[in-house]
Amino acid sequence: MSITFMKNLQFSKLVKADGTLREFNFRKHRDPNGSILFSVDVSDPRNNRIAFKMRQTDTSWKIEQTSLPEWVITNEHVLHELIEEELKNAS
């Protein structure tokens, strides 16, 4: 019996979105077919949680859901940079 361990990676970063600093929380996962993805959550102005997943494509991390507020979608490139920076620091 073989046991493999994957390092748990979770982090939070502040991002200026929609004119306000918002805390984005990231958590690394593996989906059933083995690819890596990040679950991300953030509060909206009414303190409701917005949760979505980001998956790595050929060149960058992309948001999977489409029905998100515009201020989340426009910051996709910033979220990509934060994930890449954290992965680089974790290794």
C-alpha positions in Angstrom: 0.0 0.0 0.0 1.4 3.3 -1.1 0.6 6.6 0.6 1.4 9.9 -1.0 1.2 13.2 0.7 0.4 16.5 -1.0 1.4 19.7 0.9 -1.6 21.7 1.8 -1.4 25.2 0.3 -3.8 28.0 1.4 -3.2 31.7 1.6 -5.0 35.0 1.6 -4.2 38.2 -0.2 -5.6 41.7 -0.3 -6.6 43.0 -3.8 -8.1 46.3 -4.7 -11.3 45.5 -6.5 -14.2 47.7 -7.3 -12.4 50.6 -5.5 -12.2 48.6 -2.2 -9.5 46.3 -0.7 -10.9 42.8 -0.6 -9.5 39.7 1.0 -9.2 36.8 -1.5 -8.7 33.4 0.1 -7.1 30.6 -2.0 -6.9 26.9 -1.4 -5.1 24.3 -3.6 -6.9 21.1 -4.6 -6.5 18.2 -7.0 -9.5 17.2 -9.1 -10.3 13.5 -9.7 -8.3 13.4 -12.9 -5.2 14.7 -11.1 -5.0 18.3 -12.3 -4.4 21.2 -9.9 -7.0 23.8 -9.2 -7.5 26.6 -6.7 -10.8 27.3 -4.9 -11.1 31.1 -4.2 -13.5 33.0 -2.1 -14.1 36.6 -1.4 -16.8 38.8 0.2 -19.0 41.0 -1.8 -20.2 44.5 -0.6 -23.1 42.9 1.3 -20.7 40.4 3.0 -22.0 37.4 1.0 -19.3 34.9 0.1 -18.5 34.5 -3.6 -16.8 31.2 -4.3 -15.2 30.1 -7.6 -12.5 27.9 -9.0 -9.4 28.7 -11.0 -7.8 26.1 -13.3 -4.4 26.3 -15.0 -4.6 26.5 -18.8 -1.6 26.3 -21.1 -0.2 29.7 -20.0 -2.3 31.1 -17.1 -4.8 30.5 -14.3 -8.3 31.1 -15.5 -11.6 31.5 -13.7 -14.0 28.6 -14.5 -17.3 30.1 -13.6 -18.9 32.8 -15.8 -21.7 34.2 -13.6 -19.4 36.3 -11.3 -19.4 40.0 -10.6 -17.5 42.1 -13.1 -15.0 43.2 -10.4 -13.9 39.6 -9.9 -13.5 38.9 -13.6 -11.5 42.0 -14.3 -9.0 41.0 -11.7 -8.4 37.5 -13.1 -4.9 38.5 -14.2 -4.1 39.8 -10.7 -5.3 36.5 -9.2 -3.2 34.6 -11.7 -0.1 36.5 -10.6 -0.9 35.9 -6.9 -1.2 32.1 -7.5 2.0 32.0 -9.5 3.9 34.0 -6.8 2.7 31.7 -4.0 3.5 28.5 -5.9 7.0 29.8 -6.6 7.5 30.6 -2.9 6.1 27.3 -1.8 8.5 25.2 -3.8 
